[in-house]
C-alpha cells in the first residue's frame, strides 16, 4: 500500500509541476530536466527534484509519517523516476519504479503515466 502511494505521489508532483509551468507561461517541462536526462528523486516535502547517478537513495520516513529525503529514518523504499518526451512539446511518459525488501524478498514495480502539454 505504501509503495503504491509513493509511486502515485511522484506522478502527481510531476503533473503539478507541468500545470504550474503552463499557468505561468513557462515551458511545460521546466524544472524537470533532472528527470528527463536520467533518473531522478522527488522530495515532495522539500519541493525538490534531484538527479540520481546510478540509483536513488532510500526514502526516509519522518516521525510525523511523511516520506522524503531530509528528515527521518531510512526506509526499505527506493523510488526512481524517469520522464521521456515521446512527442516533442506534446507528450511525455512518466515511469516511476519502486523497489523494496520485504523480509528476504526483493520486490519492485513500475507504473507508467502519460503526460500531455495542454496549453
Protein Blocks (a to p, Z undefined) as FASTA:
>chain_A
ZZmmmmmmmmmmmmmmmmmmmmnopafkgoilmmmnmccdddfknopacddfkbccdddd
dfkopacfknccddfbdcddddddfbghkbccddddddddehjaccddddddddddfZZ
